[in-house]
Amino acid sequence: MSQIEKKNVYNRERSKTQVKSTVLKKTSKALAALMIGSMLLPVLAFAAVNFDNVSYNKYNKTVTGSVYSDTYTVSDNVYFSVYSDSATQNVLLSSFNATNFKTVDGVTYYDFKINLTSVSDAVYDAVYVKTTDGVAEAVYRVLNSGVAPENPINSGSSGWGGGGGSISNDGVIEVFGDSVDAFTLQRAFENSKEVKLKIKGEKLAIPADVLAEALKKGAISVTIINDNGTITLPLAALKLEALAKELGAELKDTKINVTIAKVADATVEDVTKAVYAAGGTPIKNAVDFNVTASGNSKSVDVDFGSTYVSRTLNVNKNLDANKATGALYNETTKKLSFVPSTFESKDGQTVATLKRNGSSIYTVIEANKSFEDLASHWSKADVELLANKLVVEGVSDKQFQPDRNITRAEFAALVVRSLGLNSVTANTYFTDINASAWYADAVATASKAGIINGYEDSTFRPDAQITREELAAMIIRALTYAGVASEVSESNQAQLLAKFKDSSKIVWAKKEIAAAVNAGIINGLTDDTIGSAEKATRSQAATMLKRYLGLADFID
């Protein structure tokens, strides 16, 4: 059994231990002010002794954490010392011992608590805490910046490794290396249902068994943060057991691997070309967000199903949300497409939150599109907003044709685009869909997502002009796919539709039209007519799309 497995066994069995320690000597104006606002961070591990999850509470001036070792026995004492230099020569707080051990599967654990309320307030840039049992030892560095030291103490150790972390002042766990230690992560989930992990590099491996155990206890998410951006993984959407089974691996041997990486220079150039080709201006360098599972010497992409995963990108300017959008770059087609995204600007900075259920390359762009035939049209603001966000397109650069009717295939393509769905290769379910048609993949994608249904004769009738009834139904299904509850009871349906004197002409979608009316997505053609059988126009379609995207929090 590995050290991590042993620590996990202990963590499940352990109980709170009251620590009794005796300080044999006090410092003279040495430590307290330094410790306020700081924390203990690992420098290295000697032999088989390790610190874990060490933190400092500046309000009660206590240092707490755990020590574990396979060399300790229950009869041993553990000794601590505090020094002012890396050579561990100048003693600030002389050694004190501690007992109360717990041994699990040959590994002995000790929870310690050091009380610093009696020390005075001299400030040092860094101090060092050492623990030893007389056979092996480990040293931690205390520094007031909360940043890991650049160089470990020279001890012949191989360096940091992937195992541990410390909690920064904002509650984020700083992870050293490219993996997070299972014990550290387990402890973090004991304190929060939404754990945040900050990494120095671009990749992080997370133990799947710890995530699965945390989910059983009500945990919600884990967020990975680096200088390129953040991604928040909803634990329920990871389907961890299914991933392990697909890999042919035990859950304890499965890792969730997260990458938040800047793209290569050649890709940066391709993305920039795609931005200009889409009529936009590049705002943020592209970032590759990727989530995979690995185990049994295999790797698979993580499929989030219909769950939208949030990512953030920082932009060094204030953005107008009506002219900005998150965008996905497709490396095969070398084109951009809309990503559901919202923006929060403050003090000259903007945080863009992009939501999508798949891995890809993402960026942020701005656009300022207008159409000559919308100058005095009632739909101008809605259409141009969605054009800036790459959801709708004009028939040319200057013409939108807002009053032209829209076909079923055209609207299916718009809904697929508005949801940011991965394209599905066309199938032959609908007998009147030619696999070579421009809309074939869009129709297949919408069908798989449950957005559209065909007719009883297995046709889709892609070129038929869509009715307001059909349009409302597809919008409500899209809203449901986005995770927004919109259904209304039968009694409320009747009440909502009663004001429309032509509601009896609704053929099959009464509940969908009632839900759309209730959500404010569709209005009557007049105060007392719904016009369910009327053919929908391009401007009506755009306006309904804009309203549902707002309800789903997919746009501001």
C-alpha positions in Angstrom: 0.0 0.0 0.0 1.4 3.4 -1.0 1.9 6.3 1.4 -1.0 8.1 -0.1 -3.3 5.1 0.3 -2.2 4.7 3.9 -2.9 8.4 4.5 -6.4 8.0 3.0 -7.1 5.0 5.3 -6.0 7.0 8.2 -8.1 10.0 7.2 -11.2 8.0 7.2 -10.5 6.4 10.6 -9.0 9.3 12.4 -10.6 11.2 15.2 -9.8 14.6 16.6 -6.8 14.5 18.8 -6.3 17.0 21.6 -2.6 18.0 21.4 -0.6 18.6 24.5 2.7 20.3 24.1 5.0 22.1 26.5 7.2 25.0 25.4 10.5 24.8 27.2 11.8 28.2 26.3 10.3 31.4 25.0 11.8 33.7 22.4 12.9 37.3 23.0 11.0 39.5 20.6 11.2 37.1 17.7 8.2 35.6 16.1 4.6 36.8 16.6 4.4 39.7 14.2 6.0 37.7 11.5 3.5 35.0 11.8 0.5 37.3 11.5 -0.7 37.0 8.0 1.7 34.3 7.1 1.8 30.5 6.9 4.0 27.5 7.0 5.1 26.1 3.6 7.0 22.9 2.9 10.7 23.2 2.0 11.5 19.5 1.7 11.1 16.1 3.4 14.0 14.3 4.9 13.8 10.5 4.9 10.3 9.4 5.8 9.0 12.4 7.9 6.6 14.8 6.3 4.5 17.8 7.3 1.0 18.1 5.8 -1.7 20.8 5.6 0.1 23.3 7.8 -1.5 26.7 8.4 -1.4 29.7 10.7 -4.3 31.4 12.3 -3.4 35.0 12.7 -6.3 35.7 15.1 -5.5 33.2 17.8 -1.8 32.9 16.9 -1.6 29.1 16.5 0.2 27.0 14.0 -1.6 23.7 13.2 -1.0 20.7 11.0 0.0 17.1 10.8 3.2 15.1 10.8 3.3 11.5 9.4 6.1 9.0 9.3 6.8 5.3 9.0 9.7 5.5 11.4 7.8 6.8 14.4 6.5 4.4 17.1 3.8 5.2 19.6 6.5 5.5 22.3 8.5 8.1 20.5 8.5 11.8 21.1 8.4 14.4 18.3 10.5 17.5 18.8 10.0 20.9 17.2 12.4 23.8 16.9 12.1 27.3 15.2 15.1 28.9 13.6 15.8 32.3 11.9 18.0 30.9 9.1 18.2 28.1 6.6 21.3 26.7 8.3 19.1 26.1 11.4 21.7 27.5 13.7 20.0 30.5 15.3 17.3 29.2 17.6 14.2 31.5 18.1 12.1 29.0 19.9 13.8 26.1 21.5 12.6 22.5 21.1 9.5 21.2 22.7 8.2 17.7 22.6 4.8 16.3 21.8 3.1 12.9 22.1 -0.4 11.5 21.2 0.3 9.4 18.1 -2.0 7.3 16.0 -0.6 4.4 13.8 -2.5 3.1 10.8 -1.0 0.3 8.6 2.5 1.0 9.8 2.3 4.8 9.3 2.2 7.0 12.4 0.3 10.3 12.3 0.4 13.2 14.7 -1.8 16.4 14.7 0.1 19.3 16.3 -0.9 22.7 17.5 1.8 25.3 18.5 0.6 28.2 20.5 2.5 31.5 19.8 0.5 33.9 22.0 3.3 34.3 24.4 6.0 35.3 21.9 6.8 38.9 21.2 6.7 40.8 17.9 10.0 41.1 16.1 9.7 40.6 12.3 11.9 38.3 10.3 11.7 37.7 6.5 11.6 34.0 7.1 12.0 31.4 9.8 12.2 27.6 9.7 10.4 25.0 11.8 12.0 21.6 12.1 10.6 18.4 13.4 12.6 15.3 14.3 12.2 12.0 16.1 16.0 11.6 16.4 16.1 9.4 13.3 14.5 11.4 10.5 13.5 15.1 10.2 11.7 17.6 8.1 11.9 21.4 7.8 9.2 23.9 6.9 9.8 27.5 6.0 7.6 30.3 7.4 7.4 33.4 5.3 5.0 36.3 5.4 4.3 36.4 1.6 2.6 33.0 1.5 4.9 32.1 -1.5 6.9 28.9 -1.7 10.6 29.4 -1.4 12.5 29.3 -4.7 15.2 26.9 -3.4 14.7 24.1 -0.9 17.2 23.6 1.9 20.1 21.6 0.5 19.7 18.1 1.9 20.2 15.8 -1.0 16.4 15.6 -1.5 15.0 15.4 -5.0 12.9 18.5 -4.5 9.3 19.3 -4.2 7.5 16.4 -5.9 3.8 16.6 -6.3 2.5 16.0 -2.8 1.3 18.8 -0.7 0.1 22.3 -0.5 -0.7 25.2 1.8 -3.6 27.5 2.3 -3.1 31.1 1.2 -4.8 34.1 2.8 -7.7 34.0 0.4 -8.5 30.3 1.2 -6.9 29.0 -2.0 -4.7 25.9 -1.7 -1.3 26.5 -3.3 -0.2 23.2 -4.9 3.5 22.6 -5.4 4.3 20.4 -8.5 1.9 19.0 -11.1 -0.2 16.8 -8.8 -2.1 17.4 -5.6 -1.5 15.0 -2.7 -4.6 12.9 -1.8 -4.3 13.6 1.9 -4.1 17.4 1.4 -7.1 17.4 -0.9 -9.1 15.2 1.5 -8.4 17.6 4.3 -9.4 20.5 2.1 -12.8 18.9 1.4 -13.3 18.5 5.1 -13.3 22.3 5.4 -15.1 23.3 2.2 -17.5 21.8 -0.3 -15.9 24.0 -3.0 -12.2 23.6 -3.0 -9.8 25.9 -5.0 -6.3 24.7 -6.1 -3.7 27.2 -7.4 -0.9 25.8 -9.5 2.3 27.3 -10.7 2.4 25.4 -14.0 -0.2 24.6 -16.7 -1.2 21.0 -15.6 -2.6 19.3 -12.5 -3.3 15.7 -11.8 -6.1 15.1 -9.2 -6.8 11.7 -7.5 -10.2 10.5 -8.6 -10.9 8.5 -5.5 -10.7 11.6 -3.3 -13.1 13.4 -5.5 -15.5 10.5 -5.5 -15.4 10.3 -1.7 -15.9 14.1 -1.4 -18.9 13.9 -3.7 -20.5 11.3 -1.4 -20.2 13.7 1.5 -21.9 16.6 -0.4 -18.9 18.3 -2.0 -19.8 20.4 -5.1 -16.7 21.4 -7.1 -13.0 21.8 -7.4 -11.5 24.9 -9.1 -8.1 24.9 -10.7 -6.4 28.3 -11.0 -3.2 29.4 -12.7 -2.0 32.6 -14.4 -3.7 31.7 -17.7 -7.2 31.3 -16.2 -9.5 29.1 -14.1 -11.8 26.1 -14.6 -14.4 24.9 -12.1 -15.2 21.2 -12.3 -18.7 20.1 -10.9 -17.9 16.8 -9.2 -21.3 15.3 -10.1 -20.6 15.8 -13.8 -17.3 13.9 -13.8 -18.9 10.4 -13.6 -15.7 9.1 -11.9 -16.7 5.5 -11.6 -17.7 5.3 -15.3 -14.3 6.9 -16.3 -12.4 4.4 -14.2 -14.4 1.5 -15.8 -13.7 2.9 -19.3 -10.0 3.0 -18.5 -10.1 -0.5 -17.0 -8.6 0.9 -13.9 -9.4 1.0 -10.2 -10.8 4.4 -9.0 -7.8 4.7 -6.6 -5.5 4.5 -9.6 -7.4 7.0 -11.8 -6.4 10.6 -12.2 -8.4 13.6 -13.5 -5.9 15.7 -15.5 -6.5 19.4 -16.0 -4.6 21.6 -18.5 -4.9 25.4 -18.6 -2.2 26.3 -21.2 -1.2 29.1 -23.5 -1.4 28.0 -27.1 1.7 27.8 -29.3 2.7 30.8 -31.4 1.5 29.2 -34.6 -1.9 28.6 -33.1 -2.0 32.2 -31.8 -1.5 33.4 -35.4 -4.3 31.1 -36.6 -6.7 32.3 -33.9 -5.9 35.9 -34.7 -6.7 35.3 -38.4 -10.0 33.6 -37.4 -11.0 36.6 -35.2 -10.6 39.1 -38.0 -12.3 36.7 -40.4 -15.3 36.6 -38.0 -15.4 40.5 -38.1 -14.0 40.9 -34.6 -11.0 42.3 -32.8 -8.7 40.0 -30.6 -8.8 40.9 -26.9 -7.3 38.0 -25.1 -4.7 35.5 -26.0 -6.2 32.0 -26.6 -6.0 29.5 -23.8 -6.3 25.7 -24.2 -8.6 24.2 -21.5 -8.4 20.4 -21.5 -9.7 17.8 -19.0 -8.9 14.1 -19.3 -8.9 11.0 -17.1 -6.0 8.6 -17.0 -5.3 5.2 -15.5 -4.0 1.7 -16.5 -1.6 3.5 -19.0 -4.6 4.9 -20.9 -6.2 8.3 -21.2 -9.7 9.5 -22.3 -11.4 12.8 -22.7 -13.8 13.8 -19.9 -17.4 14.2 -21.3 -19.5 16.5 -19.2 -22.7 15.6 -20.9 -25.1 18.5 -20.8 -23.4 20.1 -17.8 -21.9 23.5 -18.5 -18.4 24.0 -17.0 -17.3 27.5 -16.1 -13.9 28.9 -17.1 -12.6 32.4 -16.6 -10.1 34.5 -18.5 -8.8 37.8 -17.3 -8.8 40.8 -19.7 -6.7 43.8 -19.1 -9.4 46.4 -20.0 -13.0 47.2 -19.4 -15.3 45.5 -22.0 -18.7 46.4 -23.2 -20.7 43.2 -22.7 -22.9 44.0 -25.7 -19.9 43.9 -28.0 -17.8 41.2 -26.4 -18.0 37.4 -26.4 -16.2 34.3 -25.4 -15.3 32.3 -28.5 -14.2 28.7 -29.3 -11.4 28.2 -31.8 -11.9 25.0 -33.9 -8.4 23.7 -35.0 -9.9 21.7 -37.8 -12.1 24.4 -39.5 -9.9 27.2 -38.2 -13.0 29.2 -37.4 -14.5 30.8 -34.3 -17.9 30.1 -32.7 -20.0 31.5 -29.9 -19.4 30.4 -26.3 -22.0 31.3 -23.6 -20.1 34.0 -21.7 -20.7 36.8 -19.2 -18.4 39.7 -18.2 -17.7 41.5 -15.0 -15.6 44.7 -15.2 -14.0 46.6 -12.4 -11.1 49.0 -12.1 -10.0 48.7 -15.7 -10.1 44.9 -15.6 -12.6 42.4 -16.9 -13.2 38.8 -15.9 -14.8 36.8 -18.7 -16.7 33.6 -17.6 -17.1 31.1 -20.4 -19.5 28.2 -20.0 -19.4 25.1 -22.1 -19.6 21.4 -21.8 -16.5 20.5 -23.7 -12.7 21.0 -23.8 -11.2 23.3 -26.4 -9.2 26.5 -27.1 -11.0 29.6 -25.9 -10.5 33.3 -26.3 -12.3 36.6 -25.9 -13.1 39.0 -28.8 -14.9 42.3 -29.5 -17.1 43.2 -32.5 -19.3 46.1 -33.5 -21.5 44.9 -36.2 -24.4 46.8 -37.8 -26.8 46.2 -40.7 -28.2 48.9 -42.9 -31.7 47.4 -43.1 -32.0 47.5 -39.2 -31.5 51.2 -38.9 -35.1 51.8 -37.8 -36.2 48.3 -37.1 -37.6 47.2 -33.7 -35.2 44.3 -33.4 -32.0 46.3 -34.1 -30.5 46.1 -30.6 -31.2 42.4 -30.2 -30.0 41.4 -33.6 -26.8 43.4 -33.5 -26.0 42.1 -29.9 -26.3 38.5 -31.1 -24.3 39.3 -34.3 -21.5 40.7 -32.1 -21.5 37.4 -30.2 -21.3 35.3 -33.4 -24.8 33.8 -32.8 -26.6 35.2 -35.8 -25.3 36.3 -39.2 -26.5 38.6 -41.8 -27.2 37.6 -45.4 -24.3 39.9 -46.2 -22.1 42.2 -44.3 -24.7 45.1 -44.5 -28.0 43.2 -44.8 -29.8 41.1 -42.3 -33.3 40.9 -43.8 -35.1 40.9 -40.5 -38.6 40.4 -41.9 -37.8 37.4 -44.0 -39.2 34.1 -42.8 -36.8 31.6 -41.3 -36.7 27.8 -42.1 -36.7 24.9 -39.6 -33.1 24.1 -40.6 -31.9 27.7 -40.2 -33.4 27.9 -36.7 -32.0 24.5 -35.7 -28.6 25.8 -36.7 -29.1 28.9 -34.6 -30.1 27.0 -31.5 -27.1 24.7 -31.8 -24.8 27.7 -32.2 -26.4 29.5 -29.2 -25.8 26.4 -26.9 -22.2 26.1 -28.0 -22.7 22.4 -28.8 -20.1 20.1 -30.3 -21.1 19.2 -33.8 -22.5 15.7 -34.4 -22.0 14.0 -37.7 -25.2 13.7 -39.7 -27.2 10.5 -39.4 -30.0 9.2 -41.6 -32.8 9.2 -39.0 -34.7 11.8 -41.0 -35.5 10.5 -44.4 -35.4 14.0 -46.0 -32.0 15.0 -44.7 -29.1 14.7 -47.2 -25.8 14.2 -45.5 -24.2 16.7 -47.8 -26.6 19.5 -46.9 -25.1 22.5 -45.1 -27.6 22.0 -42.2 -27.2 18.2 -41.9 -24.8 18.2 -38.9 -26.7 21.0 -37.2 -30.0 19.1 -37.5 -28.2 15.9 -36.2 -26.7 17.8 -33.2 -30.1 19.4 -32.3 -31.8 16.1 -32.5 -29.3 14.4 -30.2 -29.7 17.2 -27.7 -33.5 16.8 -27.7 -34.1 20.2 -29.2 -36.0 19.1 -32.3 -38.3 16.3 -33.3 -39.3 15.2 -36.7 -42.7 14.4 -38.1 -44.6 11.1 -37.8 -43.4 10.1 -41.3 -39.7 10.4 -40.2 -39.1 13.6 -42.1 -37.8 16.9 -40.7 -38.8 19.2 -43.5 -35.7 21.4 -43.2 -36.8 24.0 -45.8 -40.3 24.5 -44.4 -40.8 27.9 -42.8 -40.9 27.5 -39.0 -44.1 28.5 -37.1 -44.1 30.5 -33.9 -45.4 27.3 -32.2 -42.4 25.3 -33.4 -40.0 28.1 -32.6 -41.4 28.5 -29.0 -41.1 24.7 -28.4 -37.5 24.6 -29.6 -36.5 27.6 -27.4 -38.0 26.0 -24.3 -36.2 22.7 -25.0 -32.9 24.7 -25.4 -33.6 26.4 -22.1 -34.1 23.0 -20.4 -30.9 21.7 -22.0 -29.2 24.8 -20.4 -30.4 23.7 -17.0 -33.1 26.2 -16.5 -36.5 24.9 -15.2 -39.3 26.4 -17.2 -42.3 24.1 -16.9 -45.6 25.4 -15.6 -48.6 23.4 -14.2 -51.6 22.6 -16.3 -53.7 25.1 -14.3 -51.1 27.8 -14.9 -50.9 26.9 -18.6 -54.6 27.5 -19.0 -54.4 30.8 -17.1 -51.4 32.1 -19.1 -53.1 31.3 -22.5 -56.6 32.4 -21.5 -55.9 36.0 -22.5 -55.2 35.0 -26.1 -58.4 34.5 -28.0 -56.7 32.3 -30.6 -55.0 29.9 -28.1 -57.4 27.1 -29.2 -55.5 27.1 -32.5 -52.4 25.9 -30.8 -52.0 22.4 -32.2 -49.6 20.4 -29.9 -47.3 22.8 -28.0 -49.6 24.4 -25.4 -47.3 23.6 -22.5 -44.2 24.9 -24.4 -46.0 28.1 -25.5 -47.3 28.7 -22.0 -43.8 28.2 -20.6 -42.4 30.6 -23.1 -45.0 33.2 -22.3 -44.4 32.7 -18.6 -40.6 33.2 -19.0 -41.1 36.3 -21.1 -39.6 34.7 -24.2 -42.6 35.1 -26.5 -45.2 37.8 -26.6 -48.5 37.9 -28.4 -48.7 39.3 -31.9 -51.2 41.6 -30.4 -52.5 42.1 -26.8 -55.0 39.2 -27.3 -53.6 37.0 -30.1 -50.6 34.6 -29.9 -50.4 33.8 -33.6 -49.1 30.2 -33.0 -49.6 29.2 -36.6 -47.9 32.3 -38.1 -44.6 31.9 -39.8 -41.7 33.3 -37.7 -39.3 35.9 -39.0 -35.6 36.2 -38.7 -36.0 39.1 -36.3 -38.5 37.3 -34.1 -36.2 34.3 -33.9 -33.2 36.5 -32.9 -35.2 38.2 -30.2 -36.4 34.9 -28.7 -32.8 33.6 -28.8 -31.6 36.7 -27.0 -34.3 36.4 -24.3 -33.6 32.7 -23.6 -29.8 33.3 -23.5 -30.3 36.0 -20.9 -32.5 33.7 -18.8 -29.9 30.9 -19.0 -27.2 33.4 -17.9 -25.4 32.7 -21.1 -25.1 36.4 -22.0 -25.3 39.5 -19.9 
